[in-house]
Amino acid sequence: MIQRIAKRIGEQQEKNPKQFILAFIILILITIPGIPFLIGNVEASLEQVLPEHVESVETMNHARTHYSADMVHIVLYAQGAITDIRQAQDFAYEIQQRLEGKPKITHVEATLDTTRTNDAKTIGVIDIQANTGTDTANIQEVLHTIQEAITYAEHTNPGVHTQITGFAAIDQATFSTIMSDFLRITAIAMTLILTILYALFRTIRNTLVPMAVVMVALIATMGITGYLGITITVVTMVAAAMILGLGIDFGIHTIHSYSEYRKKKTPPEAMKYTVEELFRAQLAASLTTSAGFLALGLGVLPAMANLGIVLAIGILLTFLASTLLLPPLLLLTEKTTT
């Protein structure tokens, strides 16, 4: 039955290649509006990768609920002409006054006379108890409020250096680093894939066409993920590079098979035989790979389950694009016929 389906697809592509391209254009137009939902559902908090029903996590959330137990710290360092952090007492008190009573902040306490380094009081801490939970907007609001308080109190600063830290601050800083790495790594992955494709096929067409097909599948994956309301965390962000790396395999096999058939057959025939030859194997590869990724949902980490779903969707769409879109594109971009 699978072989009959493959033969039928090949025959239809031979007769109406433009209809298959049009179908994917429609797919892209339908899925693109889902991308804003995806962007709006990015969770910066690293705690979103934690399982909800683990005892230590439940205890932490319970403490947050009852005691507003999230802590942020402003560390003050004496430097230069300042040798005693107690010279910044007015500066610390000004920050404390500006933070007390602010939304999400429940308690502020400045400590400038307990921490010693080489018998000199060079470090002080302002402890800020907040009620942010794992909500990124709350965390960003508190951090922004703290930064504003430091800025407005700067006229009383005798010259000490300040640094905001604590889990919430580290959480946000880590997410920013991961976002930067995600964009850089994705760009590097695309560059390496294009380089390898060109090294293998030695033509711009056979380099760009399969990459364009994978990008179509990636865009559609992003849109569908947005429609499904899947939360994107630091774990699921690796999905894009993985889909590019895994999905391009389908395109490489298709390009190679088509090129081999073109040595003896016309472009329409080469396209038809390529689909008939590869359909069964690529279908099996995509289904088994997707099944492996979906198995991530059997674990306790919700972020891993989401990653499995996104990767499974991406691999299946890449298979469809490589089977239904790539052969017609190869046919229509053919420069010579025999």
Helices and strands as residue ranges (DSSP letters): H 2-15, H 17-31, G 32-34, H 35-39, G 46-49, H 55-67, E 70-77, G 85-88, H 89-99, E 105-111, E 123-130, H 136-152, G 154-156, E 161-166, H 167-201, H 204-228, G 236-238, H 239-262, H 267-294, G 295-298, H 302-320, I 321-325, H 326-332
